[in-house]
């Protein structure tokens, strides 16, 4: 199977290209597309059994802009939604405004 991928000329075109992991605005598709493995129902929100807390994450331009734990699912979901509104609003087709 590995040999099949290594010797496939169609695969060589995409090999080593990381630009396919990001949309035109530089946002990782992983942060905006729900995975089949997502059990919380909200992208970027997960439950940590070791700490018995909910985690909210958002990566923007290769750096975590949200990486925090919360007591409840609702708090984590709200934090993720606020971070999305702040960082991803422009990238989802809506106008981004500044509060300055």
C-alpha positions in Angstrom: 0.0 0.0 0.0 2.8 2.5 0.9 4.5 1.7 -2.4 1.3 2.5 -4.2 1.2 6.0 -2.7 4.9 6.7 -3.1 4.9 5.8 -6.8 1.6 7.4 -7.7 2.3 10.5 -9.9 -1.1 12.0 -8.9 -0.1 12.0 -5.3 3.3 13.6 -6.0 1.5 16.8 -7.1 0.1 17.3 -3.6 3.0 15.8 -1.5 4.5 18.3 0.8 1.9 21.1 0.1 0.5 22.3 3.4 -1.6 25.0 1.7 -4.5 22.5 1.2 -4.9 22.4 5.0 -5.9 26.1 5.1 -8.6 28.2 3.4 -7.8 31.4 1.4 -7.8 33.4 4.6 -5.3 31.2 6.4 -7.7 29.5 8.7 -7.2 25.8 9.2 -10.0 23.6 7.9 -9.6 21.4 11.0 -10.8 24.3 13.2 -14.0 25.0 11.2 -15.0 21.5 10.0 -16.7 19.1 12.4 -14.9 15.7 12.6 -16.7 12.4 12.6 -15.0 11.8 16.0 -16.6 14.9 17.6 -18.8 13.8 20.5 -19.5 17.1 22.1 -21.4 18.4 19.1 -19.4 21.6 18.9 -16.1 22.0 17.1 -13.3 22.9 19.5 -15.1 21.8 22.6 -14.1 18.5 24.3 -14.3 16.8 27.7 -11.2 15.9 29.7 -11.9 12.9 31.9 -8.7 13.3 33.9 -9.6 16.8 35.1 -13.4 16.5 34.9 -13.5 19.7 33.0 -14.6 20.9 29.5 -11.9 22.3 27.2 -12.4 25.0 24.6 -9.8 25.5 21.8 -9.4 27.6 18.7 -6.2 27.8 16.6 -5.8 30.8 14.3 -2.8 31.3 12.0 -1.0 28.4 13.7 -1.4 29.7 17.2 -3.9 28.9 19.9 -6.0 32.0 20.5 -8.3 30.0 22.9 -7.0 27.2 25.1 -9.0 27.2 28.3 -10.8 24.7 30.6 -14.3 25.3 32.1 -16.5 23.7 34.7 -19.5 23.3 32.4 -20.1 22.5 28.8 -22.1 25.6 28.3 -19.2 27.8 29.4 -16.8 26.1 27.1 -19.2 26.3 24.2 -19.9 30.0 24.8 -16.1 30.7 24.9 -15.6 28.9 21.6 -18.4 30.8 20.0 -17.0 34.2 21.2 -13.6 33.3 19.9 -15.1 32.3 16.5 -16.9 35.6 16.3 -13.7 37.5 17.1 -11.3 35.6 14.9 -13.3 33.7 12.2 -16.1 36.2 11.5 -14.4 37.7 8.5 -13.6 34.2 7.2 -17.2 33.0 7.3 -18.5 35.7 4.9 -19.7 38.3 7.4 -18.2 41.8 7.9 -15.7 42.1 10.8 -16.0 45.3 12.8 -13.6 46.9 15.2 -14.5 48.2 18.6 -11.6 50.7 18.8 
